[in-house]
Amino acid sequence: MPEGLSEEFPLFPLGIVALPGEMIPLHIFEERYKTMMNECLEQEKEFGIVWLSDDGLKENGCACEIDRVLERTEDGRMNLLTRGTRPFRVLERQAHLAYPAGVIEFLEDREESVDPDLLEKAHEAYSELVRRATDNDPDAGELAEMDAYGMAATVDFGPDAKQGLLDLRSENARLRLVTRLFHAAVERLELIDRAQERARSNGKIRFGGGL
């Protein structure tokens, strides 16, 4: 098997998109996925989450490792906390195992230097979103270490946006995309704030005090 390729790689089709660095809780209850996760635990190997969208199974997914088992029931069901590790492309699906699997290729970014201006703009947009959403500033040390995946992994974007990030093979392109996504999220929060303020006033001018 050529370097970068892996066969019989466990595949978990889900209605979500995972990103490298993202923590993903999973509830495992189907027998085939119980088998898959038990093998991954025993052999300390990765599995892949692939978005099962309305248009079908996406080609690119994210490999994940099991961070820890949160709960295991008598019938074998599990609550797991998993972590995204690296993107891959499904080259061929395989049906001979007890669970879905395939031949996959791990994806590398093209060689380029990260544009410091793009990184600064992304960090600024992310910081503004965190302040709007939580009234707190992100930790400066943690923010300095965050790349596009790291920032996006902490925000509840829809699967289309996350798949778009996963499909890009350029960190500079991902930084441009997350900056736009963060700005759009801030605008949505501002609209929600204005709508809530109008709802509280019920469209009337409020006066304080009085009988």
GROMACS elastic network, one bead per residue, 0.5 to 0.9 nm:
[ bonds ]
;  ai    aj funct       b0    kb
    1     4     6  0.84481   500
    1     5     6  0.63487   500
    1     6     6  0.70128   500
    1     7     6  0.79357   500
    2     5     6  0.57161   500
    2     6     6  0.82295   500
    3     6     6  0.82072   500
    3   105     6  0.88179   500
    4   104     6  0.83244   500
    4   105     6  0.55953   500
    4   106     6  0.53505   500
    4   107     6  0.78040   500
    5   103     6  0.70582   500
    5   104     6  0.56436   500
    5   106     6  0.63922   500
    6     9     6  0.61693   500
    6   102     6  0.81549   500
    6   103     6  0.56163   500
    6   104     6  0.53365   500
    6   105     6  0.64417   500
    6   106     6  0.80680   500
    7    10     6  0.88019   500
    7    92     6  0.87743   500
    7    94     6  0.85705   500
    7   101     6  0.78959   500
    7   102     6  0.58622   500
    7   104     6  0.62978   500
    7   105     6  0.88779   500
    8    11     6  0.88125   500
    8    93     6  0.86730   500
    8    94     6  0.69191   500
    8    96     6  0.89337   500
    8    97     6  0.78387   500
    8   100     6  0.86377   500
    8   101     6  0.52222   500
    8   102     6  0.51457   500
    8   103     6  0.60075   500
    8   104     6  0.83954   500
    9    46     6  0.80115   500
    9    47     6  0.65013   500
    9    48     6  0.74525   500
    9    94     6  0.88554   500
    9   100     6  0.84356   500
    9   101     6  0.50908   500
    9   102     6  0.52791   500
    9   103     6  0.62668   500
    9   104     6  0.68298   500
   10    36     6  0.68202   500
   10    37     6  0.89727   500
   10    40     6  0.85629   500
   10    46     6  0.76420   500
   10    48     6  0.61062   500
   10    49     6  0.88349   500
   10    99     6  0.71106   500
   10   100     6  0.60983   500
   10   102     6  0.68175   500
   11    36     6  0.88007   500
   11    47     6  0.59319   500
   11    49     6  0.61083   500
   11    50     6  0.69497   500
   11    61     6  0.89840   500
   11    63     6  0.88132   500
   11    93     6  0.89068   500
   11    99     6  0.78043   500
   11   100     6  0.53654   500
   11   102     6  0.68723   500
   12    33     6  0.77917   500
   12    36     6  0.89494   500
   12    47     6  0.72351   500
   12    48     6  0.58081   500
   12    50     6  0.61479   500
   12    51     6  0.85924   500
   12    99     6  0.86289   500
   12   100     6  0.69197   500
   12   101     6  0.81529   500
   13    16     6  0.84729   500
   13    48     6  0.82078   500
   13    49     6  0.58642   500
   13    51     6  0.57978   500
   13    52     6  0.54375   500
   13    57     6  0.71912   500
   13   100     6  0.83952   500
   14    17     6  0.77096   500
   14    49     6  0.66704   500
   14    50     6  0.61894   500
   14    51     6  0.52784   500
   14    52     6  0.52487   500
   14    53     6  0.81712   500
   14    57     6  0.88837   500
   15    50     6  0.82354   500
   15    51     6  0.54851   500
   15    52     6  0.52051   500
   15    53     6  0.62384   500
   15    54     6  0.89490   500
   15   159     6  0.81288   500
   16    49     6  0.80598   500
   16    50     6  0.76666   500
   16    51     6  0.54165   500
   16    52     6  0.74221   500
   16    53     6  0.82460   500
   16   158     6  0.84713   500
   16   159     6  0.59908   500
   17    49     6  0.71209   500
   17    50     6  0.66913   500
   17    51     6  0.53626   500
   17    52     6  0.87778   500
   17    61     6  0.74479   500
   17    62     6  0.77461   500
   17   158     6  0.84862   500
   17   159     6  0.54837   500
   17   160     6  0.82947   500
   17   162     6  0.62159   500
   17   163     6  0.62606   500
   17   166     6  0.85203   500
   18    21     6  0.87218   500
   18    22     6  0.65825   500
   18    23     6  0.83343   500
   18    24     6  0.72691   500
   18    49     6  0.65543   500
   18    50     6  0.78953   500
   18    51     6  0.82553   500
   18    61     6  0.74584   500
   18    62     6  0.58249   500
   18    63     6  0.82905   500
   18    64     6  0.82484   500
   18    83     6  0.85315   500
   18    84     6  0.61993   500
   18   153     6  0.81273   500
   18   159     6  0.86869   500
   18   162     6  0.76112   500
   18   163     6  0.83527   500
   18   166     6  0.84671   500
   19    22     6  0.53734   500
   19    23     6  0.85766   500
   19    61     6  0.84822   500
   19    62     6  0.61210   500
   19    63     6  0.85731   500
   19    64     6  0.88981   500
   19    83     6  0.85173   500
   19    84     6  0.54981   500
   19    85     6  0.75014   500
   19    86     6  0.77109   500
   19    87     6  0.77510   500
   19   149     6  0.64373   500
   19   150     6  0.83448   500
   19   152     6  0.80005   500
   19   153     6  0.62115   500
   19   162     6  0.73063   500
   19   163     6  0.85467   500
   19   165     6  0.83145   500
   19   166     6  0.68019   500
   20    23     6  0.87491   500
   20    62     6  0.67506   500
   20    63     6  0.77815   500
   20    64     6  0.79209   500
   20    83     6  0.73464   500
   20    86     6  0.53178   500
   20    87     6  0.71040   500
   20   149     6  0.61955   500
   20   150     6  0.74279   500
   20   153     6  0.76080   500
   20   166     6  0.86294   500
   21    83     6  0.60373   500
   21    84     6  0.50070   500
   21    85     6  0.59528   500
   21    86     6  0.83728   500
   21   149     6  0.68859   500
   21   150     6  0.59547   500
   21   153     6  0.66015   500
   22    82     6  0.82467   500
   22    83     6  0.55487   500
   22    84     6  0.52322   500
   22    85     6  0.81196   500
   22   149     6  0.80330   500
   22   150     6  0.72633   500
   22   152     6  0.83920   500
   22   154     6  0.71432   500
   23    67     6  0.85641   500
   23    81     6  0.67348   500
   23    82     6  0.56784   500
   23    84     6  0.65993   500
   23   153     6  0.77254   500
   23   154     6  0.87086   500
   24    64     6  0.88455   500
   24    80     6  0.82751   500
   24    81     6  0.58407   500
   24    82     6  0.50844   500
   24    83     6  0.59799   500
   24    84     6  0.75252   500
   25    79     6  0.71835   500
   25    80     6  0.56595   500
   25    82     6  0.60386   500
   25    83     6  0.86156   500
   26    78     6  0.79874   500
   26    79     6  0.57529   500
   26    80     6  0.51549   500
   26    81     6  0.63246   500
   26    82     6  0.73019   500
   27    77     6  0.74709   500
   27    78     6  0.58408   500
   27    80     6  0.64281   500
   28    31     6  0.84294   500
   28    33     6  0.63776   500
   28    34     6  0.61471   500
   28    37     6  0.81755   500
   28    76     6  0.85264   500
   28    77     6  0.54970   500
   28    78     6  0.50223   500
   28    79     6  0.62660   500
   28    80     6  0.76785   500
   29    32     6  0.86631   500
   29    33     6  0.70987   500
   29    34     6  0.65255   500
   29    75     6  0.88616   500
   29    76     6  0.75090   500
   29    78     6  0.68251   500
   29    79     6  0.89341   500
   30    33     6  0.54391   500
   30    34     6  0.61647   500
   30    35     6  0.87547   500
   30    77     6  0.78729   500
   31    35     6  0.62569   500
   31    36     6  0.86248   500
   31    76     6  0.84102   500
   31    77     6  0.85723   500
   31    98     6  0.89518   500
   31    99     6  0.87331   500
   32    35     6  0.51562   500
   32    36     6  0.62499   500
   32    37     6  0.87928   500
   32    98     6  0.58933   500
   32   100     6  0.80578   500
   33    37     6  0.60199   500
   33    38     6  0.83409   500
   33    98     6  0.86449   500
   33    99     6  0.64362   500
   33   100     6  0.85673   500
   34    37     6  0.53024   500
   34    38     6  0.60608   500
   34    39     6  0.85783   500
   34    76     6  0.68729   500
   34    77     6  0.68411   500
   34    78     6  0.76171   500
   35    38     6  0.52315   500
   35    39     6  0.62252   500
   35    40     6  0.86582   500
   35    98     6  0.72730   500
   35    99     6  0.72939   500
   36    39     6  0.52879   500
   36    40     6  0.62561   500
   36    41     6  0.87124   500
   36    47     6  0.82637   500
   36    98     6  0.77965   500
   36    99     6  0.62511   500
   36   100     6  0.86021   500
   37    41     6  0.60518   500
   37    42     6  0.84927   500
   37    47     6  0.82512   500
   37    66     6  0.83822   500
   37    78     6  0.88553   500
   38    41     6  0.50716   500
   38    42     6  0.60803   500
   38    43     6  0.84990   500
   39    42     6  0.50746   500
   39    43     6  0.59023   500
   39    44     6  0.78839   500
   39    45     6  0.79059   500
   40    43     6  0.52989   500
   40    44     6  0.52820   500
   40    46     6  0.63079   500
   40    47     6  0.71629   500
   40    65     6  0.81642   500
   40    66     6  0.77631   500
   41    44     6  0.50252   500
   41    45     6  0.69655   500
   41    46     6  0.89168   500
   41    65     6  0.89873   500
   41    66     6  0.71933   500
   42    45     6  0.80622   500
   43    46     6  0.89889   500
   44    65     6  0.79840   500
   44    66     6  0.81358   500
   45    64     6  0.88351   500
   45    65     6  0.68603   500
   45    66     6  0.84156   500
   46    63     6  0.62003   500
   46    64     6  0.54159   500
   46    66     6  0.75129   500
   46    85     6  0.85973   500
   47    62     6  0.84839   500
   47    63     6  0.55431   500
   47    64     6  0.54632   500
   47    65     6  0.66574   500
   47    66     6  0.86935   500
   47   101     6  0.89545   500
   48    61     6  0.64321   500
   48    62     6  0.55248   500
   48    64     6  0.57506   500
   48    65     6  0.86550   500
   48    84     6  0.86997   500
   48    87     6  0.87845   500
   48    88     6  0.81922   500
   48   101     6  0.88786   500
   49    61     6  0.56992   500
   49    62     6  0.55007   500
   49    63     6  0.62907   500
   49    64     6  0.70707   500
   49    84     6  0.86514   500
   50    57     6  0.68432   500
   50    58     6  0.63280   500
   50    59     6  0.76440   500
   50    60     6  0.67994   500
   50    62     6  0.67088   500
   50    63     6  0.87416   500
   50    90     6  0.89685   500
   51    56     6  0.82302   500
   51    57     6  0.59429   500
   51    58     6  0.56604   500
   51    59     6  0.85668   500
   51    60     6  0.82461   500
   51    61     6  0.68950   500
   51   159     6  0.79274   500
   51   163     6  0.80596   500
   52    55     6  0.77640   500
   52    56     6  0.55495   500
   52    58     6  0.64421   500
   53    56     6  0.51103   500
   53    57     6  0.60594   500
   53    58     6  0.71577   500
   53   159     6  0.86172   500
   54    57     6  0.83253   500
   55    58     6  0.81868   500
   57    60     6  0.89138   500
   58    61     6  0.71846   500
   58    89     6  0.89198   500
   58    90     6  0.84811   500
   58   163     6  0.86949   500
   59    88     6  0.84732   500
   59    89     6  0.56290   500
   59    90     6  0.54366   500
   59    91     6  0.78654   500
   60    87     6  0.70027   500
   60    88     6  0.56356   500
   60    90     6  0.62876   500
   60   163     6  0.80527   500
   60   166     6  0.72386   500
   60   167     6  0.66205   500
   61    86     6  0.86092   500
   61    87     6  0.57608   500
   61    88     6  0.54575   500
   61    89     6  0.62792   500
   61    90     6  0.76129   500
   61   163     6  0.82324   500
   61   166     6  0.73518   500
   61   167     6  0.85839   500
   62    84     6  0.62373   500
   62    85     6  0.68302   500
   62    86     6  0.56105   500
   62    88     6  0.59288   500
   62    89     6  0.85609   500
   62   166     6  0.77351   500
   63    83     6  0.85070   500
   63    84     6  0.58209   500
   63    85     6  0.54523   500
   63    86     6  0.53152   500
   63    87     6  0.60218   500
   63    88     6  0.68444   500
   63   106     6  0.86869   500
   64    82     6  0.63200   500
   64    83     6  0.53023   500
   64    85     6  0.52567   500
   64    86     6  0.74296   500
   65    81     6  0.88741   500
   65    82     6  0.55739   500
   65    83     6  0.54274   500
   65    84     6  0.65684   500
   65    85     6  0.69105   500
   66    69     6  0.75650   500
   66    80     6  0.69632   500
   66    81     6  0.62326   500
   66    83     6  0.64157   500
   67    80     6  0.75894   500
   67    81     6  0.55086   500
   67    83     6  0.62043   500
   68    79     6  0.89633   500
   68    80     6  0.60234   500
   68    81     6  0.54583   500
   68    82     6  0.69898   500
   69    72     6  0.72579   500
   69    78     6  0.71408   500
   69    79     6  0.62306   500
   69    81     6  0.64245   500
   69    82     6  0.87876   500
   70    78     6  0.74665   500
   70    79     6  0.52975   500
   70    80     6  0.53689   500
   70    81     6  0.68115   500
   71    77     6  0.81983   500
   71    78     6  0.55895   500
   71    79     6  0.50108   500
   71    80     6  0.70928   500
   72    75     6  0.83153   500
   72    76     6  0.62944   500
   72    77     6  0.57650   500
   72    79     6  0.65250   500
   72    80     6  0.87509   500
   73    76     6  0.53696   500
   73    77     6  0.53288   500
   73    78     6  0.64961   500
   73    79     6  0.89025   500
   74    77     6  0.73758   500
   84    87     6  0.85272   500
   86   106     6  0.72608   500
   86   107     6  0.76615   500
   86   108     6  0.88817   500
   87   105     6  0.87370   500
   87   106     6  0.60685   500
   87   107     6  0.56670   500
   87   108     6  0.80333   500
   87   166     6  0.67405   500
   87   167     6  0.83656   500
   88   104     6  0.63888   500
   88   105     6  0.53927   500
   88   107     6  0.50555   500
   88   108     6  0.86373   500
   88   166     6  0.89841   500
   89   103     6  0.86782   500
   89   104     6  0.55033   500
   89   105     6  0.52175   500
   89   106     6  0.64204   500
   89   107     6  0.68386   500
   90    93     6  0.70946   500
   90   102     6  0.65980   500
   90   103     6  0.61731   500
   90   105     6  0.65782   500
   90   106     6  0.89519   500
   91   102     6  0.72646   500
   91   103     6  0.55135   500
   91   104     6  0.53178   500
   91   105     6  0.68971   500
   92   101     6  0.87457   500
   92   102     6  0.53851   500
   92   103     6  0.50270   500
   92   104     6  0.70074   500
   93   100     6  0.77321   500
   93   101     6  0.60461   500
   93   103     6  0.63337   500
   93   104     6  0.85899   500
   94    97     6  0.74630   500
   94   100     6  0.67925   500
   94   101     6  0.51767   500
   94   103     6  0.72521   500
   95    98     6  0.79585   500
   95    99     6  0.75044   500
   95   100     6  0.61484   500
   95   101     6  0.66280   500
   95   102     6  0.79163   500
   96    99     6  0.81302   500
   96   100     6  0.83385   500
   96   101     6  0.83075   500
   97   100     6  0.68336   500
   97   101     6  0.71009   500
   98   101     6  0.88960   500
  107   169     6  0.78132   500
  108   111     6  0.87936   500
  108   169     6  0.68486   500
  109   112     6  0.83696   500
  109   168     6  0.80850   500
  109   170     6  0.55397   500
  109   171     6  0.73779   500
  110   169     6  0.60589   500
  110   170     6  0.60973   500
  110   171     6  0.87026   500
  111   170     6  0.81648   500
  112   115     6  0.88931   500
  112   170     6  0.77606   500
  112   171     6  0.83092   500
  112   172     6  0.84137   500
  113   116     6  0.88352   500
  113   171     6  0.87423   500
  113   172     6  0.82858   500
  114   117     6  0.88165   500
  114   118     6  0.78825   500
  114   119     6  0.74731   500
  114   170     6  0.89566   500
  114   171     6  0.66986   500
  114   172     6  0.59244   500
  115   118     6  0.53607   500
  115   119     6  0.63772   500
  115   120     6  0.87855   500
  115   171     6  0.89079   500
  115   172     6  0.64618   500
  116   120     6  0.60797   500
  116   121     6  0.85956   500
  117   120     6  0.50940   500
  117   121     6  0.61709   500
  117   122     6  0.85699   500
  118   121     6  0.51705   500
  118   122     6  0.61409   500
  118   123     6  0.86005   500
  118   172     6  0.68853   500
  118   175     6  0.62674   500
  118   176     6  0.67211   500
  118   179     6  0.84723   500
  119   122     6  0.51223   500
  119   123     6  0.61448   500
  119   124     6  0.86105   500
  119   147     6  0.77635   500
  119   148     6  0.82750   500
  119   172     6  0.79225   500
  119   175     6  0.64120   500
  119   176     6  0.86019   500
  120   123     6  0.50923   500
  120   124     6  0.61279   500
  120   125     6  0.86229   500
  121   124     6  0.50660   500
  121   125     6  0.61419   500
  121   126     6  0.85032   500
  121   175     6  0.84170   500
  121   176     6  0.86178   500
  121   179     6  0.69138   500
  122   125     6  0.51477   500
  122   126     6  0.60335   500
  122   127     6  0.84908   500
  122   147     6  0.89042   500
  122   148     6  0.77772   500
  122   151     6  0.87697   500
  122   175     6  0.60245   500
  122   176     6  0.72912   500
  122   177     6  0.89279   500
  122   178     6  0.67436   500
  122   180     6  0.85638   500
  122   182     6  0.80704   500
  123   126     6  0.50622   500
  123   127     6  0.60204   500
  123   128     6  0.86002   500
  123   143     6  0.70152   500
  123   144     6  0.79909   500
  123   146     6  0.81686   500
  123   147     6  0.87605   500
  123   148     6  0.89666   500
  123   151     6  0.82724   500
  123   179     6  0.81183   500
  124   127     6  0.50878   500
  124   128     6  0.62281   500
  124   129     6  0.87092   500
  124   179     6  0.85707   500
  125   128     6  0.51713   500
  125   129     6  0.63279   500
  125   130     6  0.87517   500
  125   178     6  0.86002   500
  125   179     6  0.59288   500
  125   180     6  0.84002   500
  125   181     6  0.89512   500
  125   182     6  0.57632   500
  125   183     6  0.62115   500
  125   186     6  0.85800   500
  126   129     6  0.51176   500
  126   130     6  0.62200   500
  126   131     6  0.86545   500
  126   138     6  0.86364   500
  126   143     6  0.89416   500
  126   151     6  0.71023   500
  126   152     6  0.88023   500
  126   178     6  0.83639   500
  126   179     6  0.73416   500
  126   182     6  0.59200   500
  126   183     6  0.82066   500
  127   130     6  0.51093   500
  127   131     6  0.61677   500
  127   132     6  0.85998   500
  127   136     6  0.89894   500
  127   137     6  0.64404   500
  127   138     6  0.61674   500
  127   143     6  0.83707   500
  128   131     6  0.51486   500
  128   132     6  0.61616   500
  128   133     6  0.86054   500
  128   137     6  0.80985   500
  128   182     6  0.82495   500
  128   183     6  0.84540   500
  128   186     6  0.74733   500
  129   132     6  0.50871   500
  129   133     6  0.60548   500
  129   134     6  0.84122   500
  129   182     6  0.62929   500
  129   183     6  0.75632   500
  129   185     6  0.70726   500
  129   186     6  0.55453   500
  129   189     6  0.87165   500
  130   133     6  0.51630   500
  130   134     6  0.57623   500
  130   135     6  0.72207   500
  130   136     6  0.66979   500
  130   137     6  0.64652   500
  130   138     6  0.65986   500
  131   134     6  0.53812   500
  131   137     6  0.54173   500
  131   138     6  0.76594   500
  132   135     6  0.57842   500
  132   136     6  0.80100   500
  132   186     6  0.70012   500
  132   189     6  0.73690   500
  132   190     6  0.84562   500
  133   136     6  0.81312   500
  133   186     6  0.83867   500
  133   189     6  0.76627   500
  134   137     6  0.80584   500
  137   140     6  0.81203   500
  138   141     6  0.86752   500
  138   142     6  0.75461   500
  138   143     6  0.65792   500
  139   142     6  0.53526   500
  139   143     6  0.60334   500
  139   144     6  0.86604   500
  140   143     6  0.50784   500
  140   144     6  0.61789   500
  140   145     6  0.89046   500
  141   144     6  0.53146   500
  141   145     6  0.68170   500
  142   145     6  0.53875   500
  142   146     6  0.65523   500
  143   146     6  0.51536   500
  143   147     6  0.85104   500
  143   151     6  0.81526   500
  144   147     6  0.83811   500
  145   150     6  0.84545   500
  146   149     6  0.76650   500
  146   150     6  0.51031   500
  146   151     6  0.60150   500
  147   150     6  0.51315   500
  147   151     6  0.63326   500
  147   152     6  0.86442   500
  147   171     6  0.79935   500
  147   174     6  0.89657   500
  147   175     6  0.77891   500
  148   151     6  0.53774   500
  148   152     6  0.61242   500
  148   153     6  0.84703   500
  148   165     6  0.85095   500
  148   171     6  0.69925   500
  148   172     6  0.86080   500
  148   174     6  0.59037   500
  148   175     6  0.53343   500
  148   176     6  0.88497   500
  148   177     6  0.86439   500
  148   178     6  0.65341   500
  148   179     6  0.88553   500
  149   152     6  0.51512   500
  149   153     6  0.58753   500
  149   154     6  0.89039   500
  149   165     6  0.77910   500
  149   166     6  0.85356   500
  149   171     6  0.88306   500
  149   174     6  0.78651   500
  149   175     6  0.87152   500
  149   178     6  0.86546   500
  150   153     6  0.52685   500
  150   154     6  0.70535   500
  151   154     6  0.57324   500
  151   155     6  0.71695   500
  151   178     6  0.80656   500
  152   155     6  0.53365   500
  152   156     6  0.79426   500
  152   157     6  0.76721   500
  152   162     6  0.78565   500
  152   165     6  0.87574   500
  152   178     6  0.68108   500
  152   181     6  0.89925   500
  152   182     6  0.88054   500
  153   156     6  0.77119   500
  153   157     6  0.87019   500
  153   162     6  0.88112   500
  155   182     6  0.89096   500
  157   160     6  0.81781   500
  157   161     6  0.63834   500
  157   162     6  0.65697   500
  157   181     6  0.83020   500
  157   185     6  0.88577   500
  158   161     6  0.57010   500
  158   162     6  0.65101   500
  158   163     6  0.87743   500
  159   162     6  0.50107   500
  159   163     6  0.58653   500
  159   164     6  0.83920   500
  160   163     6  0.51663   500
  160   164     6  0.61829   500
  160   165     6  0.88144   500
  161   164     6  0.50538   500
  161   165     6  0.65009   500
  161   166     6  0.88180   500
  161   177     6  0.87143   500
  161   178     6  0.88858   500
  161   181     6  0.80328   500
  162   165     6  0.51045   500
  162   166     6  0.62574   500
  162   167     6  0.86996   500
  163   167     6  0.61173   500
  163   168     6  0.88294   500
  164   167     6  0.52435   500
  164   168     6  0.66452   500
  164   174     6  0.86708   500
  164   177     6  0.85156   500
  165   168     6  0.54867   500
  165   169     6  0.86578   500
  165   173     6  0.85478   500
  165   174     6  0.58700   500
  165   177     6  0.73506   500
  165   178     6  0.80073   500
  166   169     6  0.79537   500
  166   174     6  0.86069   500
  168   171     6  0.77271   500
  168   173     6  0.68835   500
  168   174     6  0.65429   500
  169   173     6  0.78469   500
  169   174     6  0.81596   500
  170   173     6  0.51731   500
  170   174     6  0.63086   500
  170   175     6  0.87091   500
  171   175     6  0.60997   500
  171   176     6  0.86432   500
  172   175     6  0.50592   500
  172   176     6  0.63468   500
  172   177     6  0.87236   500
  173   176     6  0.51626   500
  173   177     6  0.63002   500
  173   178     6  0.87765   500
  174   177     6  0.50286   500
  174   178     6  0.61160   500
  174   179     6  0.84801   500
  175   178     6  0.52705   500
  175   179     6  0.60792   500
  175   180     6  0.86989   500
  176   179     6  0.52578   500
  176   180     6  0.64782   500
  176   181     6  0.87993   500
  177   180     6  0.52602   500
  177   181     6  0.62366   500
  177   182     6  0.86889   500
  178   182     6  0.59555   500
  178   183     6  0.84776   500
  179   182     6  0.51803   500
  179   183     6  0.62187   500
  179   184     6  0.85992   500
  180   183     6  0.52005   500
  180   184     6  0.61443   500
  180   185     6  0.86205   500
  181   184     6  0.50984   500
  181   185     6  0.61390   500
  181   186     6  0.87039   500
  182   185     6  0.50379   500
  182   186     6  0.62524   500
  182   187     6  0.86977   500
  183   186     6  0.51534   500
  183   187     6  0.63290   500
  183   188     6  0.87653   500
  184   187     6  0.51042   500
  184   188     6  0.63110   500
  184   189     6  0.87699   500
  185   188     6  0.50649   500
  185   189     6  0.62947   500
  185   190     6  0.87089   500
  186   189     6  0.50855   500
  186   190     6  0.62553   500
  186   191     6  0.87069   500
  187   190     6  0.50632   500
  187   191     6  0.62641   500
  187   192     6  0.86754   500
  188   191     6  0.50692   500
  188   192     6  0.62046   500
  188   193     6  0.86291   500
  189   192     6  0.50261   500
  189   193     6  0.61440   500
  189   194     6  0.86717   500
  190   193     6  0.50514   500
  190   194     6  0.62634   500
  190   195     6  0.86065   500
  191   194     6  0.51728   500
  191   195     6  0.61209   500
  191   196     6  0.85900   500
  192   195     6  0.50445   500
  192   196     6  0.60737   500
  192   197     6  0.85307   500
  193   196     6  0.51898   500
  193   197     6  0.61751   500
  193   198     6  0.87017   500
  194   197     6  0.50831   500
  194   198     6  0.62574   500
  194   199     6  0.86204   500
  195   198     6  0.51483   500
  195   199     6  0.61672   500
  195   200     6  0.86801   500
  196   200     6  0.61192   500
  196   201     6  0.86581   500
  197   200     6  0.51398   500
  197   201     6  0.63681   500
  197   202     6  0.85799   500
  198   201     6  0.52156   500
  198   202     6  0.60250   500
  198   203     6  0.59530   500
  198   204     6  0.86609   500
  199   203     6  0.69943   500
  200   203     6  0.80586   500
  201   204     6  0.55938   500
  201   205     6  0.69517   500
  201   206     6  0.67825   500
  202   205     6  0.85329   500
  207   210     6  0.81221   500
